[in-house]
């Protein structure tokens, strides 16, 4: 048996494959959002300001945004907040938040951003120049820098939100062991749930975006990556399953988190009066506080996300 990779080295998919890397909540108040996530039993690293280089050889400048993350052994969740109104990226966040506070970003993980940039260009998505994104992070040895190569398409190209590719150049920085233990037992990002008017159109578009073949399970269209799924529900299905009305369409409604202790996850929500919905088979959905928005489905580690419905 080959030696097991360190957690940070296991995040990138094998060459030629992609995975579900992370999702991001866009929030106006990072302190209120942090309190909501902590109430649900998540551990968050400190707030970090983002910088980027928009063109090769260009200067590194403030992005006008900052984040806190929730790191798992497989993938992560991000909380992204604008800290100014001056930069284009910050303005895009404010515009998205006006639609709803919640999940506006899904990142495919890639071992080579240049490959995905080329495919998006071939498929007519018009990708923007690859962004060199970075942010400072503390380590037990002192301050360090986390670096990423990010491929985005023009706003509106993917109407669900900012759907992008992310290549981690320094995965050891965000995936620090001290930040991967959660009181709710969370260990991985298993799926993302999209609420769309026409699931068949959306899944076909994501198939072109990802280079993957669309599938179906229980009548629900999905995209299966090397690690993690994209599930496409109608508004009627979303309301029937989760008891909530979409705040807008399309809507990145939520995501699925695998936990090794489903009881601890449920207890944290109940203790802080967060609404929960029993989904059967040991799963439950948490309707998150308005400060973060969206639905988090918790399921016991090893349960398939496609059995969600």
Order of alpha helices (4+ residues) and beta strands (2+ residues): beta-alpha-beta-beta-beta-alpha-beta-alpha-beta-beta-beta-alpha-beta-alpha-beta-beta-beta-alpha-beta-alpha-beta-beta-beta
